[in-house]
Amino acid sequence: MHRIFFDLRRGQRLQTLGAGILRYALTFLLLLFGTFKFFRFEAEAIQPLLTHSPFLAWLPIALGVRGSSTLIGVVELTAALGIAAGPWFPRVGTIAGLIAMATFLTTLSFLITTPGVLAAGSDAGGFILKDLVLLGAAVHATGTSWLRAGARQAEAPRVGVPAVQ
């Protein structure tokens, strides 16, 4: 009975379904959070995170709080669209996945650099911790696109290179 239930095809279908859910949930959340960055409420919410970050403290100085938020939004939207396109354009998906990974690693660094973010009663710490899961989804989407890009490259005929006999 267990051999019928735990067959290879069923497991592969679940894995494929899970990969799709991860990719497009990640896309949706990046689109959502990226869009928020164009509004004042979000710019004001991320301002303390930016000013305490050793990586991003220069942004509000150079672009202002709203400009910084807008730039981050553009990066998140770009990553979202590239990850969504990854199954058809795997190189684009790979680059977008790397951008998303860098984004989530940066936001996770706020847990260390922003005073009080992990204090009891702080909503910010819990909100940032969700980026651990999103980082995992970004790593998975990046790896999937990377493998697909490599497979396409291996299949492509090489112009001017004689075939090995």
N, C-alpha and C positions, 0 to 999 in steps of 0.2 A: 504494500500500500504506500509506504513512504517513498519508494522509488518512483511511483507514478506521480505523486504530489510534488516531489522535489526534482522534477525533470529539468534538464539543461535549458530547453527552449523557454520554459516559463520563467526561469531565472534571468535569461537574457532579455526577454520582453520587459520584465520588471526593471532591469538595469537601464534599458533604453528609455523606458517611461520616466524613470527617476532622473536621468540625465536631461531629458527635455524639460521636466518640471523645474529642475535646478536652473537651467539656462534661461528659461523665460520668466521665472519668478525673479531671478537676479536682474534680468532686463527690466521688468516692471518696476522693481524697487529703485533701480538706478534712474529710471525715467521719472518716477515719483519724487525721489529726493532731489534729483537734479533740477526738476521744475520748481520745487520749493525754493531753491537758491536764488531765484529771480524775484522773490518777495521780501519785503522789509523784515517781517517776523522771523524768517529763517536767517537772514543776514545778521540780525541782532542776536539770535540764539547762538550762532557759531563764532561770533566775535571774541568771546573769552577764550575759546579753544584755540583760535588762530593766534591771539596775542601771547599766549603762553607756550606756543609750539616753537621749538628751535628750528624747525623746518619751514614754517609758514608765517612767522612773526613779521616778516618783511612785506607780506601781501597787503595788510591794511595800511601800511605806511606808503606803499607805492600806488595802490589802487583805491584806497578807501575801503570801508567795510562793505558797502554795497557792490563795489567793483570786484572785490575779492570773492564775495559770494557768487556773483555772476560768473566769474572765471571758473570757479569750482563747479558750478552748475553746467557750464559748457563741457567741461571735462567729463562729468558724470553722464551727460546726455550722449556725448560722443562714444563713451565706453558702452553704454546701453545699446545704441544702434549697431555698433560693430559686433557686439556679442550676439545680438539677435541675427545678424547677417552671417555669423560664423559657419553654419552648416553649408551655405552656398558659396561663401567667400572665406575659406579657412585662414588665409593669411591675415585678412582684416580681423577675423575673430580672434586670432592669436594676439595681435597687437592690442586690440580692445581689451582682451582678457588681462594682458600685462598691465594696462592702464588701470583697470579695475583693481587688480591685486595691489598696485602701488597706492591707490586711493584708500583701500581698506587697511593696509599696513600703516598708512599715515594717520587715519582716524583712530586706529587702535593705539597709536603712540600717545594720543591725548589722555589715555588712562594713566600714563606716567607723568606727563608734562603739565597737566591742568590741576592745580590745587583744588582739593575737595570733591573732585569728580566721582571718587569712590566712597565718599562719606555716606553714612546712613541718611536716608531721606533724599539723596540726590537722584533725580531722574536721569541725569546725563550719563552716569556710569552704566546703567542698564541699557540705555539707548545705544551707547557705543559698543557694549558687549555683543550686540546682535551682529556686529561686523565680523566677529569670528566665524559665524556661519556663512555670512556673505563672502568672506575671504575664501572659505572652503569651496563655495559654489564657483567663485571666480577662478580658482586654481583648476577645478574640474573642467570648466568651460574652456579655459586656456589650453589645457592638455588635450582635450578632445579636438579642438581646432588645430592644434599643433600636429597631432597625429594625422589628421585628415590632410593637412597641407603637405606633410612629408610623404604620405601615400600618393598624392597627386603628382608630386615632384618625381617620385620613383617610377610612376607610370608614364610620364611624359617622355616622348622620344627626344633624344639629344641630337640636335642638328650639328652635323659636321663631325660627329664621333662615330667611327666605324663600329659596327656590331661585333661583339666578341663571339668567335666560333667555338 
